[in-house]
Amino acid sequence: MGEKFLITGGAGFIGSAFCRFLINKTNNKAVIVDKFSYGSNKNSLSTIKNSKRVKIYAEDLCEYEAIKKILIKENPDKIIHFAAETHVDHSIENPKKFFINNLLATFNLLEIARHYYKTYHKNKKFLFHHVSTDEVFGDSFDQSVKSTESSAYLPNSPYSATKAGSDHLVRAWGKTFCLPVTISYSSNNFGSFQANDKLIPKVIKNAIEEKTIPIYGDGLQKRNWIYVDDNVSAIYKIATKSSAGEKYNIAGINEITNIDVVKMICKKIDYYFLKKYKILRQSHKLIRFVNDRVAHDKVYSIDSSKIRKKLKWNEVENFESNLEKTIKWYFENSDLDLPKTQEINSNYLNISKTKENGNFLNI
């Protein structure tokens, strides 16, 4: 019945989305390995944790012998490596933590996988897939030129530098030890279960609770956004359809400045409060520009044409509709300080499509 996937960081934001996809959309099995640190969310696995096709191990990838035992015991067909420290601000505050959890942990996993593949696993379909980020390519100063899978690495933060380093390790283990590997570079992810310190959930929460919305610098940093469910469907295609040694960019068809994303969220939340509570909000007035982050990249721009053409992958919906789904999820599933004077029922976001200022708002 299907294949067995070992997913590192399976309780994290993107890793858990992949696990839910695997159990809900395929007949494969999921072996989840996560050390359940601050970036993990047990609730993200609540709908699948009791499945007979799921096993969960609370373990640190830096514990070599423990991870080795798990691999030998579970005998996975594929390894999908999501586990990583990811927040740029945190990497500036504590770069050593990123070195350990992004570089040393990946080294351990590769060495274990190499030993396992050579000694125990005889399935020709075995694959080690490494999940990276568009940030390893650095700042796209020339916005007319997008980074491709063969672009030079120019990381500018401890986070992107340690991710770049782990990418190089994966490639080297593929070349030197003939370990079947693939790498994907994802643009900015968003969706359900994302940590509140990331841009989109932070803005949603602060706008709802009428708290200050801090924006780095002038807010004109431009990013490409990919809905997390689309990202994991792309990763699954790579893991099941790609040849070893391939690299793929995964990105949406959009490039939007941070300030425009924030204003879009504010507008949609204002619309919700007006329809539900007859409360007129002006959430954009909560925006405050603060000192910019050190070495803050201005633009990330990657070309995802390879995966679209070669593996026939595309997003299901566009950025705006996925943003609306994300806002709805945070209203329904987060501990938010909503107005207490009105009863909140399960249908409070089921508002039919209404045309306002030229845009369809369906939340």
Residue frames as qw, qx, qy, qz and C-alpha x, y, z in Angstrom:
[[0.000, 0.887, 0.461, 0.000, 0.00, 0.00, 0.00],
 [0.116, 0.980, -0.063, 0.151, 1.88, 3.01, -1.27],
 [0.616, 0.367, -0.412, 0.562, 5.34, 4.08, -0.16],
 [0.577, -0.690, -0.314, 0.304, 6.71, 5.07, 3.21],
 [0.282, 0.754, -0.085, 0.588, 7.94, 8.66, 3.61],
 [0.572, -0.458, -0.366, 0.574, 10.14, 9.78, 6.50],
 [0.108, 0.836, 0.183, 0.506, 9.45, 13.48, 7.05],
 [0.486, -0.191, -0.390, 0.758, 11.81, 15.54, 9.19],
 [0.059, 0.109, 0.134, -0.983, 10.28, 18.64, 10.78],
 [0.162, -0.347, -0.829, -0.408, 6.89, 17.03, 10.24],
 [0.211, -0.717, -0.605, 0.274, 5.23, 19.11, 12.98],
 [0.191, -0.338, 0.067, 0.919, 6.47, 22.39, 11.52],
 [0.409, 0.541, 0.113, -0.726, 4.48, 24.71, 9.29],
 [0.534, 0.471, -0.502, -0.490, 5.39, 23.31, 5.86],
 [0.113, 0.217, -0.969, 0.039, 6.30, 19.81, 7.06],
 [0.340, 0.240, 0.770, -0.483, 2.92, 19.27, 8.71],
 [0.573, 0.517, -0.024, -0.636, 1.14, 20.47, 5.56],
 [0.393, 0.406, -0.774, -0.286, 3.08, 17.85, 3.61],
 [0.070, -0.023, 0.961, -0.267, 2.10, 15.17, 6.14],
 [0.488, 0.395, 0.478, -0.614, -1.59, 16.13, 5.90],
 [0.542, 0.528, -0.374, -0.536, -1.32, 16.04, 2.11],
 [0.195, 0.318, -0.924, -0.083, 0.32, 12.63, 2.22],
 [0.169, 0.152, 0.911, -0.344, -2.38, 11.07, 4.41],
 [0.433, 0.520, 0.413, -0.609, -5.41, 12.88, 2.97],
 [0.524, 0.662, -0.206, -0.494, -4.49, 12.85, -0.72],
 [0.474, 0.451, -0.744, -0.138, -2.44, 9.67, -1.22],
 [0.932, -0.269, -0.167, -0.175, -2.24, 6.10, 0.06],
 [0.559, 0.434, -0.533, 0.463, 1.32, 6.50, 1.35],
 [0.696, -0.571, -0.369, 0.230, 2.61, 6.23, 4.92],
 [0.103, 0.841, -0.202, 0.492, 4.21, 9.01, 6.98],
 [0.745, -0.339, -0.345, 0.461, 6.96, 8.58, 9.55],
 [0.001, -0.922, -0.024, -0.386, 7.23, 11.96, 11.24],
 [0.700, -0.199, -0.297, 0.618, 10.45, 12.97, 13.02],
 [0.001, -0.801, -0.047, -0.596, 10.36, 16.28, 14.89],
 [0.430, 0.006, -0.614, 0.662, 12.06, 17.51, 18.04],
 [0.280, -0.776, -0.548, -0.140, 8.96, 19.60, 18.87],
 [0.373, -0.165, -0.195, 0.892, 10.74, 22.88, 19.51],
 [0.142, 0.516, 0.273, -0.799, 9.23, 26.39, 19.33],
 [0.277, 0.313, -0.483, -0.769, 8.68, 26.04, 15.56],
 [0.172, -0.140, -0.957, -0.187, 6.57, 22.90, 15.95],
 [0.510, -0.078, 0.155, -0.842, 2.82, 22.76, 16.44],
 [0.197, 0.033, 0.973, -0.112, 1.26, 19.50, 17.63],
 [0.491, 0.500, 0.443, -0.559, -2.17, 20.78, 16.60],
 [0.386, 0.563, -0.449, -0.577, -1.03, 20.80, 12.98],
 [0.243, 0.185, -0.937, -0.172, -1.04, 16.98, 13.10],
 [0.431, 0.015, 0.639, -0.637, -4.27, 16.55, 15.07],
 [0.758, 0.321, 0.011, -0.568, -6.34, 15.42, 12.08],
 [0.766, 0.402, -0.487, -0.118, -3.93, 12.66, 11.03],
 [0.080, -0.574, 0.747, -0.325, -2.04, 11.57, 14.16],
 [0.668, -0.101, 0.635, -0.374, -4.40, 8.65, 14.83],
 [0.777, 0.462, -0.265, -0.334, -4.15, 7.28, 11.32],
 [0.925, -0.188, 0.308, 0.118, -2.70, 3.78, 11.02],
 [0.741, 0.520, 0.067, 0.418, -0.46, 5.18, 8.29],
 [0.056, 0.859, -0.228, 0.456, 1.23, 7.65, 10.64],
 [0.786, -0.355, -0.307, 0.404, 4.05, 7.21, 13.15],
 [0.011, 0.930, -0.101, 0.354, 5.50, 10.10, 15.13],
 [0.786, -0.162, -0.289, 0.522, 8.93, 10.25, 16.75],
 [0.178, -0.981, 0.043, -0.064, 9.98, 13.11, 19.03],
 [0.830, -0.219, 0.160, 0.487, 13.69, 13.21, 18.24],
 [0.007, -0.895, 0.225, 0.385, 16.46, 15.67, 17.41],
 [0.826, 0.550, -0.102, 0.070, 18.33, 15.17, 14.11],
 [0.119, 0.778, -0.559, 0.262, 21.55, 15.97, 15.93],
 [0.666, -0.348, 0.619, -0.229, 21.14, 12.71, 17.88],
 [0.338, 0.464, -0.718, -0.394, 22.91, 10.51, 15.36],
 [0.016, 0.063, -0.996, 0.065, 22.31, 7.06, 16.84],
 [0.381, 0.375, 0.634, -0.558, 18.66, 7.71, 17.62],
 [0.533, 0.575, -0.133, -0.606, 17.91, 8.86, 14.06],
 [0.239, 0.380, -0.855, -0.258, 19.87, 5.94, 12.64],
 [0.186, 0.104, 0.941, -0.264, 17.74, 3.49, 14.63],
 [0.494, 0.505, 0.349, -0.615, 14.55, 5.11, 13.37],
 [0.456, 0.552, -0.464, -0.522, 15.64, 4.80, 9.73],
 [0.151, 0.228, -0.958, -0.084, 16.64, 1.16, 10.07],
 [0.268, 0.236, 0.829, -0.430, 13.47, 0.30, 11.98],
 [0.478, 0.580, 0.301, -0.587, 11.04, 2.13, 9.68],
 [0.493, 0.046, 0.711, 0.498, 12.78, 1.36, 6.37],
 [0.351, 0.732, 0.216, -0.542, 11.41, 4.41, 4.48],
 [0.688, 0.451, 0.434, 0.367, 11.34, 4.62, 0.69],
 [0.302, 0.685, 0.091, 0.656, 11.86, 8.38, 0.69],
 [0.422, -0.483, -0.367, 0.673, 13.21, 11.03, 3.06],
 [0.127, 0.799, 0.270, 0.521, 11.76, 14.54, 2.86],
 [0.539, -0.226, -0.355, 0.729, 13.95, 16.93, 4.85],
 [0.073, -0.848, -0.296, -0.434, 11.95, 19.96, 6.06],
 [0.620, -0.687, -0.238, 0.294, 13.52, 20.38, 9.50],
 [0.486, 0.338, -0.047, 0.805, 15.32, 23.71, 9.85],
 [0.170, -0.632, -0.321, 0.684, 15.53, 26.93, 11.79],
 [0.393, 0.551, 0.558, 0.480, 13.88, 29.48, 9.51],
 [0.044, -0.956, -0.288, 0.034, 13.32, 32.97, 10.94],
 [0.535, 0.575, -0.121, 0.606, 15.86, 35.56, 9.73],
 [0.269, -0.800, 0.190, -0.502, 15.48, 37.71, 12.85],
 [0.870, -0.461, 0.165, -0.057, 16.18, 34.72, 15.08],
 [0.882, 0.221, -0.008, 0.415, 19.26, 33.84, 13.00],
 [0.236, 0.730, -0.189, 0.613, 20.66, 37.33, 13.60],
 [0.546, -0.694, 0.230, -0.410, 20.05, 36.96, 17.34],
 [0.704, -0.399, 0.585, -0.057, 21.49, 33.43, 17.62],
 [0.577, 0.576, -0.482, -0.321, 23.46, 32.31, 14.53],
 [0.057, -0.365, 0.922, -0.112, 25.05, 29.35, 16.33],
 [0.596, 0.176, 0.656, -0.428, 21.64, 27.73, 16.77],
 [0.707, 0.599, -0.035, -0.375, 21.11, 27.94, 13.01],
 [0.259, 0.601, -0.751, -0.090, 24.54, 26.47, 12.32],
 [0.282, -0.168, 0.910, -0.252, 23.75, 23.48, 14.52],
 [0.573, 0.329, 0.638, -0.394, 20.18, 22.84, 13.39],
 [0.642, 0.684, -0.024, -0.345, 20.60, 23.59, 9.69],
 [0.414, 0.667, -0.617, -0.066, 24.14, 22.43, 8.91],
 [0.124, -0.350, 0.898, -0.237, 25.10, 19.84, 11.51],
 [0.658, 0.168, 0.582, -0.448, 21.64, 18.26, 11.56],
 [0.746, 0.571, -0.119, -0.323, 21.62, 17.97, 7.76],
 [0.250, 0.587, -0.769, 0.019, 25.12, 16.48, 7.80],
 [0.383, -0.164, 0.842, -0.342, 23.99, 13.85, 10.31],
 [0.741, 0.357, 0.367, -0.433, 20.90, 13.00, 8.30],
 [0.614, 0.645, -0.387, -0.238, 22.89, 12.67, 5.08],
 [0.070, 0.478, -0.867, 0.122, 25.46, 10.40, 6.71],
 [0.525, 0.036, 0.753, -0.395, 22.70, 8.23, 8.19],
 [0.741, 0.516, 0.123, -0.411, 20.85, 8.15, 4.87],
 [0.416, 0.642, -0.625, -0.159, 24.06, 7.22, 3.02],
 [0.139, -0.284, 0.924, -0.216, 24.73, 4.32, 5.38],
 [0.609, 0.243, 0.589, -0.471, 21.08, 3.23, 5.27],
 [0.676, 0.598, -0.120, -0.413, 20.82, 3.41, 1.46],
 [0.335, 0.576, -0.742, -0.078, 24.05, 1.49, 0.93],
 [0.052, -0.232, 0.929, -0.284, 23.46, -1.17, 3.57],
 [0.334, 0.235, 0.796, -0.448, 19.74, -1.68, 4.07],
 [0.531, 0.582, 0.257, -0.560, 17.62, -0.19, 1.31],
 [0.419, -0.033, 0.770, 0.480, 17.36, -1.98, -2.03],
 [0.381, 0.747, 0.531, -0.123, 14.47, -0.01, -3.53],
 [0.478, 0.197, 0.323, 0.793, 15.58, 1.81, -6.68],
 [0.047, -0.788, -0.392, -0.473, 12.93, 4.49, -6.02],
 [0.539, -0.597, -0.310, 0.507, 14.67, 5.71, -2.86],
 [0.280, 0.684, 0.103, 0.666, 15.10, 9.49, -2.74],
 [0.396, -0.486, -0.365, 0.688, 16.42, 12.10, -0.31],
 [0.164, 0.746, 0.340, 0.549, 14.61, 15.38, -0.97],
 [0.394, -0.292, -0.318, 0.811, 15.94, 18.55, 0.64],
 [0.045, 0.876, 0.455, 0.156, 13.68, 21.58, 1.11],
 [0.445, -0.104, -0.059, 0.888, 15.52, 24.87, 0.67],
 [0.045, 0.826, 0.372, -0.421, 14.55, 28.51, 0.17],
 [0.495, 0.767, 0.182, 0.365, 14.77, 31.24, -2.46],
 [0.279, -0.951, 0.127, 0.036, 16.77, 33.28, 0.06],
 [0.777, -0.284, 0.346, 0.442, 19.96, 31.34, -0.77],
 [0.563, 0.512, 0.342, 0.551, 20.09, 33.28, -4.06],
 [0.318, -0.306, -0.164, 0.882, 20.21, 36.59, -2.23],
 [0.205, 0.672, 0.246, -0.667, 18.88, 39.94, -3.32],
 [0.519, 0.454, 0.585, 0.428, 17.49, 40.16, -6.89],
 [0.123, -0.534, -0.032, 0.836, 18.58, 43.75, -7.47],
 [0.206, 0.170, -0.547, -0.794, 17.68, 43.53, -11.16],
 [0.566, 0.181, 0.583, -0.554, 13.96, 42.77, -10.93],
 [0.696, 0.479, -0.243, -0.476, 13.85, 41.84, -14.61],
 [0.493, 0.369, -0.788, 0.017, 16.13, 38.85, -13.98],
 [0.832, -0.400, 0.094, -0.373, 14.74, 35.97, -11.95],
 [0.245, -0.518, 0.818, -0.060, 16.90, 33.41, -10.17],
 [0.836, 0.160, -0.418, -0.316, 16.91, 29.99, -11.80],
 [0.940, -0.340, 0.036, 0.003, 17.95, 26.67, -10.32],
 [0.825, 0.167, -0.038, 0.538, 21.48, 27.26, -11.64],
 [0.028, 0.910, -0.064, 0.408, 21.89, 30.82, -10.30],
 [0.430, 0.317, -0.588, 0.607, 24.80, 31.63, -8.01],
 [0.551, -0.632, -0.518, 0.166, 24.29, 31.47, -4.27],
 [0.212, 0.449, -0.197, 0.845, 24.55, 34.86, -2.53],
 [0.505, -0.637, -0.581, 0.043, 23.10, 34.44, 0.98],
 [0.110, 0.616, -0.156, 0.764, 23.00, 37.54, 3.17],
 [0.583, -0.577, 0.226, -0.525, 21.75, 36.33, 6.56],
 [0.220, -0.364, 0.884, -0.193, 22.85, 33.57, 8.94],
 [0.736, 0.229, 0.514, -0.376, 19.60, 31.79, 8.06],
 [0.753, 0.619, -0.072, -0.208, 20.12, 31.81, 4.30],
 [0.185, 0.689, -0.700, 0.028, 23.84, 31.07, 4.70],
 [0.403, -0.231, 0.856, -0.228, 23.18, 27.94, 6.74],
 [0.781, 0.400, 0.374, -0.301, 20.47, 26.85, 4.29],
 [0.546, 0.736, -0.369, -0.153, 22.90, 27.41, 1.41],
 [0.081, -0.549, 0.824, -0.115, 25.49, 25.36, 3.26],
 [0.628, 0.030, 0.727, -0.276, 23.05, 22.51, 3.78],
 [0.744, 0.602, 0.035, -0.289, 22.15, 22.63, 0.06],
 [0.338, 0.708, -0.618, -0.049, 25.83, 22.21, -0.83],
 [0.362, -0.311, 0.853, -0.212, 26.12, 19.24, 1.52],
 [0.762, 0.303, 0.476, -0.318, 23.13, 17.56, -0.13],
 [0.650, 0.704, -0.215, -0.187, 24.54, 18.10, -3.61],
 [0.091, 0.650, -0.752, 0.061, 27.98, 16.83, -2.56],
 [0.530, -0.134, 0.800, -0.248, 26.57, 13.66, -0.99],
 [0.790, 0.490, 0.242, -0.279, 24.67, 13.06, -4.22],
 [0.532, 0.751, -0.388, -0.063, 27.79, 13.51, -6.36],
 [0.006, 0.602, -0.777, 0.186, 30.39, 11.86, -4.10],
 [0.326, -0.120, 0.889, -0.297, 28.39, 9.01, -2.57],
 [0.242, -0.106, -0.781, -0.566, 25.76, 8.52, -5.31],
 [0.120, 0.388, 0.748, -0.524, 22.95, 9.19, -2.83],
 [0.093, 0.534, 0.636, 0.550, 19.78, 9.90, -4.88],
 [0.143, -0.504, -0.391, 0.757, 18.96, 13.53, -3.96],
 [0.155, 0.664, 0.441, 0.584, 16.75, 16.37, -5.15],
 [0.217, -0.301, -0.341, 0.864, 16.43, 19.96, -3.91],
 [0.065, 0.763, 0.534, 0.357, 13.55, 22.44, -4.03],
 [0.218, -0.044, -0.195, 0.955, 13.73, 26.21, -3.48],
 [0.064, -0.719, -0.690, -0.059, 10.45, 27.63, -2.18],
 [0.036, 0.506, 0.008, 0.861, 9.41, 31.26, -2.15],
 [0.205, -0.177, 0.531, -0.802, 7.62, 32.77, 0.89],
 [0.290, -0.313, -0.893, -0.144, 5.04, 30.31, 2.19],
 [0.324, -0.126, 0.339, -0.874, 1.76, 31.23, 3.90],
 [0.606, -0.207, -0.651, -0.407, -1.33, 29.38, 5.10],
 [0.747, -0.570, -0.108, -0.324, -2.79, 27.62, 8.11],
 [0.884, -0.403, -0.081, 0.224, -0.71, 26.78, 11.22],
 [0.543, 0.517, -0.188, 0.634, 2.03, 29.30, 10.43],
 [0.502, -0.370, -0.447, 0.642, 3.77, 30.76, 13.49],
 [0.032, -0.928, -0.365, 0.075, 2.53, 34.16, 14.65],
 [0.351, -0.697, 0.201, 0.592, 5.97, 35.76, 14.27],
 [0.416, 0.160, 0.621, 0.645, 5.80, 35.44, 10.47],
 [0.031, 0.036, -0.144, -0.988, 4.54, 38.41, 8.44],
 [0.396, -0.284, -0.560, -0.670, 1.07, 37.34, 7.29],
 [0.543, -0.504, -0.670, 0.052, -0.19, 35.74, 10.54],
 [0.351, -0.292, -0.355, 0.816, 1.34, 38.55, 12.59],
 [0.122, -0.055, -0.194, -0.972, -0.47, 41.19, 10.54],
 [0.479, -0.390, -0.661, -0.425, -3.75, 39.24, 10.68],
 [0.536, -0.461, -0.621, 0.339, -3.58, 38.88, 14.46],
 [0.256, -0.248, -0.213, 0.910, -2.50, 42.47, 15.14],
 [0.193, -0.178, -0.365, -0.893, -5.11, 43.94, 12.80],
 [0.512, -0.468, -0.676, -0.246, -7.90, 41.94, 14.44],
 [0.561, -0.541, -0.477, 0.406, -6.78, 42.91, 17.94],
 [0.078, 0.962, 0.092, 0.246, -6.09, 46.55, 16.96],
 [0.666, -0.587, 0.178, 0.425, -2.42, 46.35, 17.82],
 [0.086, 0.810, -0.384, -0.434, 0.45, 48.10, 16.10],
 [0.914, 0.331, 0.201, 0.125, 1.52, 46.49, 12.80],
 [0.309, -0.741, 0.389, 0.452, 5.31, 47.00, 12.51],
 [0.802, 0.577, 0.116, 0.105, 6.79, 47.19, 9.00],
 [0.677, -0.340, 0.224, 0.613, 10.52, 47.08, 8.36],
 [0.317, -0.112, 0.362, 0.869, 11.98, 50.12, 6.57],
 [0.316, 0.213, -0.154, -0.911, 9.71, 51.52, 3.86],
 [0.677, 0.212, 0.604, -0.362, 7.82, 48.24, 3.35],
 [0.599, 0.633, -0.245, -0.425, 8.83, 48.11, -0.30],
 [0.234, -0.344, 0.902, 0.116, 10.65, 44.79, 0.04],
 [0.728, 0.243, -0.262, -0.585, 9.20, 42.60, -2.70],
 [0.364, -0.220, 0.898, -0.111, 8.48, 38.90, -2.23],
 [0.543, 0.015, -0.661, -0.519, 6.93, 36.05, -4.15],
 [0.525, -0.196, 0.591, -0.580, 4.28, 34.15, -2.17],
 [0.470, 0.044, -0.826, -0.309, 3.28, 30.49, -2.43],
 [0.749, -0.360, 0.090, -0.549, 0.32, 28.95, -0.59],
 [0.325, -0.474, 0.807, -0.139, 1.66, 26.15, 1.58],
 [0.793, 0.184, 0.543, -0.204, -0.72, 23.51, 0.15],
 [0.687, 0.714, -0.110, -0.080, 0.53, 24.33, -3.36],
 [0.043, 0.748, -0.658, 0.077, 4.14, 24.13, -2.19],
 [0.525, -0.275, 0.789, -0.158, 3.75, 20.67, -0.68],
 [0.833, 0.421, 0.316, -0.170, 1.92, 19.37, -3.75],
 [0.485, 0.793, -0.368, -0.011, 4.95, 20.51, -5.78],
 [0.201, -0.590, 0.766, -0.158, 7.35, 18.80, -3.37],
 [0.765, 0.036, 0.607, -0.211, 5.33, 15.59, -3.62],
 [0.767, 0.632, 0.004, -0.110, 5.59, 15.73, -7.43],
 [0.211, 0.765, -0.603, 0.077, 9.36, 16.11, -7.16],
 [0.440, -0.395, 0.770, -0.239, 9.59, 13.20, -4.72],
 [0.732, 0.183, 0.635, -0.169, 7.53, 10.88, -6.92],
 [0.699, 0.679, 0.222, -0.023, 8.15, 12.07, -10.49],
 [0.169, 0.915, -0.362, -0.063, 11.61, 13.63, -10.64],
 [0.865, 0.242, -0.325, 0.296, 14.94, 12.02, -11.44],
 [0.678, -0.590, -0.076, 0.432, 17.71, 12.14, -8.85],
 [0.527, -0.083, 0.167, 0.829, 20.04, 15.11, -9.07],
 [0.085, 0.643, 0.439, 0.621, 17.35, 17.61, -10.14],
 [0.151, -0.306, -0.403, 0.849, 16.66, 21.00, -8.54],
 [0.004, 0.627, 0.634, 0.452, 13.39, 22.93, -8.76],
 [0.053, -0.048, 0.237, -0.969, 12.20, 26.43, -7.89],
 [0.126, -0.573, -0.808, -0.054, 8.67, 26.57, -6.44],
 [0.039, -0.218, -0.170, 0.960, 6.95, 29.95, -6.61],
 [0.330, 0.674, 0.608, -0.260, 3.58, 31.54, -7.23],
 [0.367, 0.493, 0.390, 0.685, 2.74, 33.83, -10.13],
 [0.205, -0.940, -0.211, -0.172, 3.01, 37.03, -8.10],
 [0.552, 0.031, -0.297, 0.778, 5.56, 39.45, -6.70],
 [0.271, -0.843, -0.337, -0.321, 4.15, 41.85, -4.13],
 [0.167, 0.508, -0.451, 0.715, 5.69, 44.39, -1.78],
 [0.288, -0.223, -0.806, 0.467, 5.31, 43.79, 1.94],
 [0.158, 0.210, 0.294, -0.919, 3.35, 47.00, 2.40],
 [0.519, 0.048, -0.429, -0.738, 0.87, 45.98, -0.30],
 [0.496, -0.156, -0.854, 0.006, 0.35, 42.60, 1.34],
 [0.146, -0.236, -0.639, 0.717, -0.24, 44.31, 4.68],
 [0.311, 0.169, 0.012, -0.935, -2.74, 46.77, 3.21],
 [0.534, -0.038, -0.678, -0.503, -4.57, 43.94, 1.46],
 [0.394, -0.235, -0.842, 0.285, -4.93, 42.05, 4.76],
 [0.018, 0.230, 0.416, -0.880, -6.11, 45.19, 6.56],
 [0.414, 0.075, -0.289, -0.860, -8.75, 45.84, 3.91],
 [0.559, -0.131, -0.769, -0.282, -10.13, 42.30, 4.08],
 [0.316, -0.268, -0.754, 0.509, -10.25, 42.33, 7.88],
 [0.164, 0.172, 0.171, -0.956, -12.01, 45.73, 7.85],
 [0.503, -0.025, -0.526, -0.686, -14.58, 44.28, 5.46],
 [0.481, -0.205, -0.848, 0.083, -15.20, 41.34, 7.79],
 [0.145, -0.276, -0.590, 0.745, -15.79, 43.57, 10.82],
 [0.302, 0.120, -0.099, -0.940, -18.15, 45.79, 8.85],
 [0.573, -0.072, -0.636, -0.511, -20.24, 42.83, 7.61],
 [0.527, -0.218, -0.800, 0.186, -20.26, 40.87, 10.85],
 [0.351, -0.454, -0.553, 0.604, -20.36, 43.51, 13.57],
 [0.124, 0.897, 0.317, 0.283, -21.30, 46.70, 11.70],
 [0.504, -0.734, 0.077, 0.448, -18.03, 48.05, 13.06],
 [0.530, 0.830, -0.084, 0.152, -16.07, 50.46, 10.89],
 [0.751, -0.463, 0.197, 0.428, -12.38, 49.68, 11.16],
 [0.437, 0.867, -0.237, 0.035, -9.40, 51.45, 9.59],
 [0.914, -0.310, 0.117, 0.233, -6.74, 48.83, 10.23],
 [0.674, 0.503, -0.025, 0.540, -4.20, 50.50, 7.94],
 [0.128, -0.873, 0.161, -0.443, -3.83, 53.20, 10.59],
 [0.835, -0.522, 0.171, 0.032, -2.17, 50.59, 12.83],
 [0.840, 0.356, -0.039, 0.408, 0.82, 50.40, 10.46],
 [0.308, -0.909, 0.226, 0.167, 4.08, 51.72, 11.89],
 [0.742, 0.558, -0.285, 0.238, 7.36, 51.82, 9.97],
 [0.691, -0.681, 0.207, 0.127, 10.29, 50.69, 12.11],
 [0.075, -0.733, 0.619, 0.272, 14.06, 50.50, 11.62],
 [0.818, 0.364, -0.364, -0.258, 14.92, 48.07, 8.87],
 [0.944, -0.256, 0.183, 0.102, 16.46, 44.67, 9.53],
 [0.260, -0.680, 0.571, 0.380, 20.24, 44.38, 9.13],
 [0.073, -0.260, 0.837, 0.476, 21.19, 43.24, 5.59],
 [0.567, 0.404, 0.579, -0.424, 17.52, 43.06, 4.63],
 [0.297, 0.086, 0.736, 0.602, 17.18, 41.74, 1.06],
 [0.297, 0.303, 0.007, -0.906, 15.01, 43.99, -1.08],
 [0.749, 0.290, -0.189, -0.565, 13.71, 41.52, -3.65],
 [0.442, -0.150, 0.881, 0.075, 13.40, 37.75, -3.96],
 [0.670, 0.486, -0.089, -0.554, 12.45, 36.69, -7.46],
 [0.372, -0.254, 0.873, 0.188, 12.70, 33.11, -8.73],
 [0.531, 0.280, -0.493, -0.630, 11.72, 31.45, -12.00],
 [0.584, -0.072, 0.750, -0.303, 9.48, 28.40, -11.46],
 [0.665, 0.443, -0.279, -0.533, 9.01, 27.55, -15.14],
 [0.228, 0.353, -0.905, -0.061, 11.05, 24.33, -14.87],
 [0.209, 0.095, 0.904, -0.361, 8.69, 22.55, -12.48],
 [0.552, 0.452, 0.239, -0.658, 5.65, 23.86, -14.36],
 [0.586, 0.521, -0.456, -0.422, 6.90, 22.49, -17.66],
 [0.287, 0.351, -0.891, 0.022, 8.76, 19.36, -16.60],
 [0.024, -0.117, -0.930, 0.348, 6.47, 18.07, -13.84],
 [0.234, -0.477, -0.604, -0.594, 3.22, 19.76, -14.96],
 [0.311, -0.484, -0.626, 0.526, 2.73, 21.52, -11.62],
 [0.024, -0.506, -0.172, -0.845, 0.56, 24.59, -11.08],
 [0.134, 0.030, 0.585, -0.800, -1.13, 26.35, -8.16],
 [0.053, 0.501, 0.864, 0.022, -4.81, 25.56, -7.58],
 [0.005, -0.917, -0.400, 0.010, -5.87, 29.16, -6.80],
 [0.380, 0.680, -0.097, 0.620, -4.38, 32.66, -6.92],
 [0.329, 0.128, -0.528, 0.773, -2.69, 34.67, -4.18],
 [0.323, -0.267, 0.132, -0.898, -5.75, 36.70, -3.17],
 [0.808, -0.245, -0.313, -0.435, -8.12, 33.74, -2.80],
 [0.752, -0.041, -0.562, 0.341, -5.49, 31.83, -0.82],
 [0.124, 0.230, -0.405, 0.876, -4.96, 34.88, 1.39],
 [0.574, -0.309, -0.051, -0.756, -8.69, 34.98, 2.10],
 [0.867, -0.172, -0.460, -0.087, -8.65, 31.30, 3.08],
 [0.550, 0.106, -0.535, 0.632, -5.71, 31.97, 5.37],
 [0.173, -0.296, 0.248, -0.906, -7.43, 34.91, 7.09],
 [0.762, -0.273, -0.237, -0.537, -10.54, 32.80, 7.56],
 [0.802, -0.064, -0.558, 0.204, -8.49, 29.99, 9.11],
 [0.315, 0.153, -0.498, 0.793, -6.86, 32.32, 11.64],
 [0.452, -0.316, 0.057, -0.832, -10.24, 33.74, 12.63],
 [0.860, -0.193, -0.274, -0.384, -11.59, 30.24, 13.22],
 [0.912, -0.061, -0.353, 0.202, -8.57, 28.56, 14.78],
 [0.430, 0.313, -0.396, 0.749, -6.54, 31.15, 16.67],
 [0.375, -0.622, -0.542, 0.423, -6.89, 32.55, 20.17],
 [0.211, 0.392, 0.185, 0.876, -7.90, 36.06, 19.12],
 [0.032, -0.387, -0.504, 0.771, -9.27, 38.97, 21.08],
 [0.019, -0.422, -0.637, -0.645, -12.49, 39.39, 19.06],
 [0.307, -0.348, 0.071, -0.883, -15.30, 41.78, 20.10],
 [0.050, -0.108, -0.924, 0.364, -17.15, 40.42, 23.14],
 [0.371, 0.251, 0.302, -0.842, -20.40, 42.29, 22.55],
 [0.705, 0.287, -0.300, -0.575, -21.53, 40.05, 19.71],
 [0.850, -0.115, 0.505, -0.094, -22.14, 36.33, 19.57],
 [0.184, 0.557, -0.702, -0.404, -19.67, 34.58, 17.27],
 [0.878, 0.108, 0.383, -0.267, -21.17, 31.61, 15.45],
 [0.670, -0.130, 0.627, 0.376, -19.70, 29.05, 13.08],
 [0.522, 0.606, 0.499, 0.333, -20.97, 30.87, 10.02],
 [0.128, -0.871, -0.102, 0.463, -19.53, 34.30, 10.76],
 [0.177, -0.505, 0.508, 0.674, -17.27, 34.21, 7.69],
 [0.386, 0.324, 0.810, 0.300, -19.76, 32.78, 5.21],
 [0.207, 0.697, 0.097, -0.679, -20.30, 36.04, 3.39],
 [0.720, 0.522, 0.427, 0.164, -21.28, 35.83, -0.26],
 [0.522, 0.066, 0.251, 0.813, -19.12, 37.48, -2.90],
 [0.063, 0.921, 0.307, -0.229, -19.60, 41.22, -2.98],
 [0.587, 0.442, 0.113, 0.669, -17.95, 43.63, -5.36],
 [0.308, -0.913, -0.140, 0.227, -16.35, 46.52, -3.51],
 [0.099, -0.852, 0.351, 0.376, -13.98, 49.07, -5.02],
 [0.577, 0.603, -0.476, -0.278, -13.47, 46.85, -8.02],
 [0.166, 0.352, -0.911, 0.136, -12.31, 43.81, -6.05],
 [0.780, -0.292, -0.437, -0.340, -14.20, 40.67, -5.14],
 [0.097, -0.422, 0.720, -0.542, -13.98, 40.02, -1.42],
 [0.746, -0.164, -0.518, -0.386, -15.34, 36.62, -0.50],
 [0.398, -0.048, -0.781, 0.479, -14.56, 36.32, 3.15]]
